[in-house]
């Protein structure tokens, strides 16, 4: 029984053959061509229930053909394939109304599954192309991990869904947030970024929601908050895990009701912003520690996006390095290139600072070295101090034979700080107060915030542990994790 008709356009005969066989076995009627003109004739004659096309065709680029197809058959699903696996390829496919974008090489089973989903979906209004031609490439990389990010971003561009971006420091979380805004439906509105970790805790609510004159000491006039500044656009809440509990409660109310009041204000203000949040923490652990509201987490985590650390996509390092050298050349520095052996050394490095660390290294190389070609010895000279420092730290950390010996060394150094080698009275309880927070924090981190397991690990009653968590300075516990 035929499940539908599929039109395939690709100038590679081998790909046409593989797709023909796989889709025929799945029960589809398949017609294939190596010319965009033939595909256009079939579509204009009303043939096909779905189109699969490569981007680069001998006679026409598929991105030029897609708008014409969508104009005469707006509900025809189109799957775009491309070996040009860049962020802009995925975005342009989405802008021109493609149902899905697949980078080459693709997984055949995945493609057949996408065809099935596309043909079984309810027929409705097609996503219209908005014809935006971004020249700057905000995200770089062709690794499978980045391809998944590109595809997710392309699907999110025409929506207003709340997004939670997670990833280590330096992976590009704000860059992704800006891409979602700049290539999305709110691109004509403002993009406002606020770093929760950089604002004093007692000023966060005023920073977000604004305040009225006289709301607190020093409030000499009305101040517009970030929500007001971002009206009609996107509000990016970076380091959301550092938001204090009181501000979390107010943010939750905004997400639930779509309105807020300024600090010291009485009249509710309607808001129309898209929220994108980001964190380098595991918020589920923070929830179990009582540091983050679970209901707020679910409100923010509508669409989770995890950015991979650079060590998980080392094949992207050559493209990233060339991209950064190109940026620097536009800024007026001399043109540079990097040889294969030097690139290999960069790919083997662990990059604790991720993409930000790589960009800083490239800028340093461009500024400090007159050679046109960056070689392996230069990379060794730049990366060796970092590696040596890490090794020294490891040796220093591993030096004490036991915890008792480490404490003894620490106390000896502590006593030596005082002229008569006698610290102030109350040392016993002061030392215990210093040890308890990191000990409890380590136990909670090791058990992923499970207080029952942490209590068992510490040999404490669960209620006792809960009381200690409440009583301890939680900021100290967080910093000890």
N, C-alpha and C positions, 0 to 999 in steps of 0.2 A: 504494500500500500504506500503510495507516494505521500511524503510528508511536506512537500513544497518544492519549488523550483529555485535553484541557486545559480547566479551568474558570477563567474570567476574571471577576473582580468589580471594577468601577470605576464610580463615579457619573458619570464623564465619557464621554459617548457617543462622542466623537472617539477617545479612547484605546481604547475597546472595539473600534471599527471597525478601527483600525490594527493592533491585536494579532490580531484575528480574521483579517485578510487575511494578515499576515506568517506566522502559525503555520499557517494553512491551506495556504499555498504550501509550507511546510516539511513538509507531510504529516501534520499533526495534526488530529484532530477537535476543534473548538472550540465551547464553549458559553459565552455571556457574559451577565452580569446587572449591574444597577446597585444591587442590594439585598443586604445581608449575609444577610437571612433566606432568600432564594432560594438563595444559595450554601450555607448550612447545610443546607437541605433536600436539595440535590443530594448533598452529601458524606455526610449521614446515610443516604441511600438507596444508598450504595456507588458513586455515579457518579464519574468522573474519575480519571485517573492522576496528575494534578498540578494544583495550584491557584496562580493568580496573582491577588493581591488588593491593592487600595489599603488604606492604613491607615484613612483617614477615610471612612466610608460614612454615608449619610443616616440609617440606622436603628441602626447599631452600629459601634463601633470594632473594627477587625480584631484589635487586641491582646487584646480581650476574647473574640473568637471563636476565636482560634488554640488556646488551651488545650483548649477543648471538642472541636475537630477532632482534635487530637493524642491526646486521651483515647480516642476511638472508632476512629481510624485513625492510629496512631502512625507508620506508615511512609509516609504520604502526604506527598510533598515539597511545600512551600509557599514560593513566592517572594513577598516583600513589597515593594511599591512605596510611595514616599512623597515628597511635596513638602516635608515637614518634615525637611529634610536635616541633622539634628543627630547628635551622637555618641550621645545617649541613644536616638534612634530606631533606630539600627543595633544597639545593645546590647539593647534590648527585643525587637527582632525575633529576635535570636539566643537570648535567654532563653526565649522562647516557642516555640522549636523550629523557626523558619523555616530553610529550606534556604539561602536567599540573600536579601540585602537590596539593593534597587536604588533609588538616589535619582532623583527626577524633575528634569529631563528625562533619560531614559535612552537608551542606544544600542540600537536595535532589533536589530541583528546580535548584540550581546552578549547580549541577553535570549534570543534564539532559541538561541544556543549554550549558555546556562545551562540552558534547558529540556532540550536534548539530553543534557547531562551528568547532570542530575538523574534523567532517566528511564532512563539506561543504567547508573547506579550500582548496586552490589550492595545488595540489600535487607538491612537489619540493624537493630539497635536504634536507635531514634531518640534524638536528644539531648533530654533532658527539660528542661523549663523550671524554673528555681529561684525564680521569682516575686519577684525582688529589684527594688524600685522606687527606684532612685537618684534623689534630688531635686537634688543638686548636679551641675552640669554641669562635668566636669573639662576638657573640650576644647571649643573654640569655633571655628566656621568652617563655611561652606557651599560653599567653593570645591571644584572637582573634585579638587584635590590632597588636601584634607582628607577628602573622601568616600572616597577610596581607603584612607586611613589608618583611617577608621572601619570600613570593611568588613573590612580585615585584622584589626583588633582584635576585631571581633565573631567572626570565625572562630577566633581564638586563645584566646578566653575559656575555653572548656571543655577546653583542652589544658594540658599541662605542658611544651610545647616550649620550648627555649632560644631567646631572642630577642636579636638584636643591633640596637640602635637607633643610627643615625648621623645627624648633623646639626650645623649650626653652633651655637656657644654661644648660648643664649637661645631656642632653638626649642622647648623644652619636653620634653626627653628624659626627665627624671625624672617629669614629669607623665604621660607615656605609660606609663612603667613602673608608676607607682602605679595608673593606670587598669587595666592588665592584672592587677594584683593585686586591687584593690578590687572588680572586677566578675568575677573569675575563680573557679575552683574552690578556690583557696587563700585566699580573702578572710577566713576566720576565723583564719588563722595570722598571724604577724608579718610586717611588711614592714621589712626592714633595708637601709639604703642606706649605701654606703661610697664615698668619693671617693678614688681611687688617687693623684691628684695632690696631695692634702692631707696624706698620711701620709709621714713620713720613710721613705726606702727601707729602712733597716735594721729598721724596725718593722712593715712590711707583713705579713710572714708571721705574726707574733704577733697582729696586729690581725685577720687573717682566720681563723686556725686556733686562736688561743689559746695560752697557755703554762703550763707547770708551775712550781711554786715552785722557785727556784734554777736555772731554765733559762738565765738570763743575769744579769749584774750588775743589780741593782735589781728582779729578779723575786722579791718578798717573799712572794708567794702565787699560787695558781692563778688564771688569768684566762680567762674564757670568750671565745672569738673570735666573729666575726660569723657564721660558719657555724652555730655552736651557738645563737646568739641567734635565727637565722632558721629554726630547725628547724620543719618543717611548713608553712613559708610561703615567702616570696620573698626572695632576696638580690640586690640591685641593685648591680652593680659599675660605677660611673660612672668615666669617664676611664680605661677599661681599657688604652688605649694607653700609659699612663704606668706600668704595672706592671713592675717589674724582672724580669729573665729568671729568676732563681731562684724567685720567687713564681709566675711563669708555669708553670714545671715542676711545682710542687706543685699548682697549680690544675688543670692538665691531668690529673694523676693522680686527683684527686677526681672530675672529670667522667668519667673512664674507669672507675674502680673503685667510685665511690659511697661512698668512705670517706677519712678523713684521720687524721693524728696531730697532736697539739699540739706546739708547740716544746718540746723536752725530754721529750716523752712517748714511750711505747713501744707502747701499746695502740691499735690502729686503732679509729676511731669511725665508725660508719655514719651517713650523712647523708641527709636527705630534704628537699631544698630545690629550688625552681625558680630557675634562674639567668637574670637579665636583665642584659645588658651594654650599655654606651653609650660612644661616643667621638665627638669632633669631628675626628679624624684619619683619613687614609686608611691603614688598617692594612696594605694590600697594599704600600704604599711602605715602611712600617716593616719588613715581612717581608723585602723586598729589601735593606734596610739592615742586616739582622741584629738588629733591635731587638724583633721580635715573632715568636713561634713560629708557623709555618704550621699545624702540627697543632692548636694551641690555637685558632687563628682558625677553622678548619673546625668545631671542636667548639662554638664560641660562635655562629657565623654560620649556625645551623640555619634560622632565619627572619629575614632582614634586613628592617629597617624604616627607610626614609630619611625624615626629617622635613624638609619643604621650608622654606627660609628665608622670612621674612615678605614679602620683595620678590617672591617667586614666587606669593604668594596675597594680593595687595593688596586684592582684593575682600572679604576677611575683616576688614579693618581696622575698618569701622563696627561690625560685630557685636562685635569684640574690645573696642573702646573703650567701647561701651555696657555690655558685661559688666563691665569693670573699674570704670566709674563706679558700677554697681550694687553691686559688692563694697564699694567705698569708702563708699557711702551706708549700708550695713549696719554699717559700722565707726563710724558716727556723724558723718561729714562731710556737708556740705550737698549736696542733690541738684543734679546738673549735667547739661547736655545740650550737644551740639556741633552747630554748624550745617553746612549742606551744603558751603559753600566751605572751611571749616576741615577737614572730612573729606577733601575733594579734595586739599588740601595734604598731609595725612597719607598719602594713598594714593600721592602722587608721591615721597615721601621714601624713601631707600634702606634705612633701618633696619639699620645694621650690627650693632646689638645685638639685633635680632629682637624676638620677642614680649615678652621681659623689658624691653627698652628702651621699648616702647610702654606697658607697665604702669607703669613708673617715671615716664614722662611724664604719664600720666593722674593718678597720685597727686600729682605736683607741681602739675598744673593745679587739682586739687580743693583742695589745701592753700593755694595762694598767690593765687588769683584769686577775688574775691568775686562776680563776675558769675555768674548762673545759666546763661547761654549762653556757651560758649567759641567765639570768633570767629576768623576767619583771621588778623587782626593779632596775636592772642595766640599762635597757632601759629607765625607768623613769628618772633616775639620769642623763643620757646623753642627753635626749631630753627636759627635763624640762627647763634648762637654755635658750634654743632657744625659747621655747614657752613663757617663762616669759618675755624674751626680746621683742618678738613680741607684747605681751599684753601691756608691758610698753610703747612701741612705739605707740600702738593704743590709749592708754589713753592720752599720751602726744599730739597726733595729734588731739584728740577729745576735749581736754581741753578748748580751746577758744570757747566762746559761739557764736561768729560771726567773719566774716572776719575782720571787723573793730577792734575787740578786739585782734585778732591774729596779725594784723599789729602794733597795739599799743604796744603789748608785744615785738615784734621784734625790733621796733624803740627804745624802752626803753633800751633793751640790747645793741643795736648798739651805742646809745649815751653814755652808761656807759663804753664803751671801750676807750673813750678819757679822758685824765686827767682832762681837764676843762669842760667835757661833751659837747664840741662843735666840731662837725665834720667839715671837710673843707667846704668852700663855694660851692654853686651850688647843694645843697642837693636835692632840689625839682626835678630838671630835672634828676639828677642821680638816684633817687628812681624810677621815671617813666620809665627810660631806663631799670632798673632792673625788673620791673613788666611786661612790655609789652611783652618781648619774651616768658616767660612761659605762659602768658595769651593766646597769639596767638597759641602757641604750644598746649595748652590744648584744645582750640576750634577746631583746626585741627584734633587732635587725637579723640575727641568726635564725630566729623562728618566724621571720616575715610578719612580725607584728602580732603573732598569736600569743595572747597573754597567758592562756592556760599552759602552753608549752614553755613559755618563758619562765613562769612561776616554778614549773617542775624543774627546769634547767638550773634555776637559781636556788632551789630548795626552799622556796617561800610559799606561804599560803596565797592563793589567788587574790583574796580580798586584801591581804597585806601588800601585795604587789600593786594592786590598783590604787591603794591609798598612797603608796610611795610615788607612783606616777603623778597623781594629783598634787602631791606636796612638793615634788621636785621642780626645779626650774626647767621647764620643757625645752626652752631654747638651748640649754646646755646639753640636754639629751639629743636634740637634733644635730647639734654640731659634733657630737661624739660618734654619730652613726658612721 
